[in-house]
């Protein structure tokens, strides 16, 4: 058995934290040879002293997530094998297959109910005011470090940001029930598929945004969301996540560790 501690540093984006928690659950559910325990530096139930004591406890592997190494990581390296996964390593297009770890987005029972439709945005948008009167607009701008809602969502998420973190957030929102509209994004292509989201050709074209919102709130939007969720289930399943993590650990610790 390979015992691993996954370290979540302070101030890590909570969307990313949710994905890491989904990944740990996937590994623990689908592997007999690997056990993952999460150590969250933001855990309010432990004192700083208790957290420091935990840092000195060895494991077969300590696994750090996020783009920067905290100072305490030097202590961890003294007693355990370590691996560091920045955000870019959650995307195959940034890596060779040896470094890539498949993210996990969890699942929601979408048959349990449906919340009111809304337009989710992370930047200011201009579109037909009649749509704005029919559907609430929820601005996520400046809220990158807040949790994705746990309840089922309905409507459309619109973004002009083609970064890795936004693609991961879009994956979580897709699993909550939303369809997605974005400028072209190679990262989003990997998460939802090239045909799994509405393509925004010109973010300054108010008519184009209005057209996409109307389609996203109708049958086409529902079909697109279903297609994107199917893509996630197929390409980013919990089993594939677990397999990618286990393959990485076998390289680090060797085949003989059971």
Order of alpha helices (4+ residues) and beta strands (2+ residues): beta-alpha-beta-alpha-beta-alpha-beta-beta-alpha-beta-beta-alpha-beta-alpha-beta-alpha-alpha-alpha
